[in-house]
Amino acid sequence: MKILVSVLVFVTALTLGVNSVAEMNKEGAIDMDGLFPPPKNDVSLGQRPDKPELVAPTFFQKIGDSKVTLEWKAVANATAYHVQVATDPNFKWLVTEKQDFNGTSLEVSGLEGGKHYFWRVSGQKPDNKPGHTQGVFASSMFATATK
């Protein structure tokens, strides 16, 4: 008998609790959206940053110094940038790499004369949904003068 009374009290309490949180729809049925509201979809968290536009050095430009300032235009929907400089077009032999970089220009020093250097930049937005945090790389190359 105690078990039956306990079950009745539990069901009554559950019904009262559901009715106080949930609302009745037009047909008199309980609308469960009051208990489980649909998730809010923030569309901006799925938009990847745009592809950057590289400004300097221009493609295949020869620089006469052991340092260079890489420049690009700010990208919509990006809060930071991923910058890489390498001695090969596959970016296996990195000279420098900066992730979560906040500027739109980066000075790279210690370059050797008579070499080709490849560089690329992509926009980043770490707060985005996984898989949408990094945009497409924009790539270019430059050469250093023979010393």
Sequence and secondary structure as in RCSB ss.txt:
>XXXX:A:sequence
MKILVSVLVFVTALTLGVNSVAEMNKEGAIDMDGLFPPPKNDVSLGQRPDKPELVAPTFFQKIGDSKVTLEWKAV
ANATAYHVQVATDPNFKWLVTEKQDFNGTSLEVSGLEGGKHYFWRVSGQKPDNKPGHTQGVFASSMFATATK
>XXXX:A:secstr
 HHHHHHHHHHHHHHHHHHHHSEE TTS EEGGGTS      GGGG       EEES TTEEE SSEEEEEE   
TT SEEEEEEESSTTS SEEEEEEEE SSEEEEE   TT EEEEEEEEE TTS TT SB   EEEEEEE   
